[in-house]
């Protein structure tokens, strides 16, 4: 049986892996440049929340895609991903 410290280290490593994966994958969901901000883990709901904001270049990219209209990009998007255990992890 592993110690609590070892188990906590494993959990931290898993969360770090999820954060890295989200930083790599989430920007590809958008057709314009975004910046991934805060990534937080919520142990109560076993979920990860991620904040995504348009990058400095996003307004120009969106304006071009929409035919030259003015685009405002104030604010951010927040996504919550619920984590699930795969059947092989038990």
N, C-alpha and C positions, 0 to 999 in steps of 0.2 A: 504494500500500500504506500502510495506516495504521500509526502508531507503536504501540508496546507500551502507552504511557500512554493513548492514545486507546482502545485495545481494553479495557484495564482499566477505564477510566471507563465504557465501554459495559456491561461486565459488572456493575459496581457499580450502574448505573442499572437494569439488568434485575432484579437481586436486590432492589433497593429497591421496584421495581414489584410483584414477587412478594410481598414482605412486606406492602405496603399492601393488595394484593388479599386475602391471607390474613386480615389484621386485620379487613377488611370482611366477608368471606364466612363464615369459620368460625363465628362466634357464631350465625349463622342455622341451623346444623345442629342446634342444641339447642332444646328446648322450655322452657328455663330460662336465666337470665342467667349468662353466663360471662365471664371475663376472659382475654384472650389475653396470655400472658406472653412468654417468650423465643422468638425466631425466629432459627434459626441455619442457615447454609448450609454443606453439606459438599461440598467440591469433589471429593473422592475418589469419592463415589457420586452426584454431581450431584443432590443431594436437599436439601430444606429440612425441618427439624424444627421443630415448633411445640408449645409447652406451653399447655394450656388448663386453667384452674381455675374451679370454681364461684364466682360472685360472692357477696357478702354476702347478697344477697336470694334466692339459689338454694334454700337450705333451705326457706324459707317457700313458695316457688313449688312445689317438689317435694312438700312436705307437703300442700298444697292439692290438687294433682293426684292424689295417692295416698289421699285421703280422711282426712287428718289424722294420719297416722302420723309418728313422729319420724324425721327424716332426718339422717344425719351426712354431711358433705361434706369430710372430710379427704382430702388428696392432690390429684393432678392427673392429667391425661391428656396423653400425648405422641403426636403424629401425625408421621409422616414421609411427605412427598410427594416422589416421584421426578420430576424434571424431564425433559421430552422435547423434542426439537427438532421444530418443525413443518416440513413439507417445503419451505415457502417461505423458511425462514431460512438455508438453506445457501448 
